[in-house]
Amino acid sequence: MSEKTEITVNTKGMGDEIVKAVHASKSYVATAFLTLLLYYVGFFIIGLICNIVFLSQSNESKRITGANPSGRGCLIFLLWVHIIIPVVFIFLFLTGGVLVGLSGY
């Protein structure tokens, strides 16, 4: 007669480790390249929306793993180059024009 042996594995807490492993292996380099293409080939606003969404996902991966995922810096760079720096230059150009107008030159 055969004896049945039950084997139990305690998997409590394993879900967190699996989620960390999945997020640790994520790379956002391809999504950064796609975002770059969408800024120029597609409409600018579509590239901006994708950049914000992908950056949000990479921030979530960073929060879960505690380390920057690959490609996160590329997404931040794209945001700086296409949004933040142009807005600063436009602001400086407009305020410079106002200051020159007020000075009488």
PyMOL commands that set and color helices and strands:
alter all, ss='L'
color gray80, all
select helices_A, chain A and resi 14-24+29-40+44-65+72-103
alter helices_A, ss='H'
color red, helices_A
deselect
rebuild
show_as cartoon
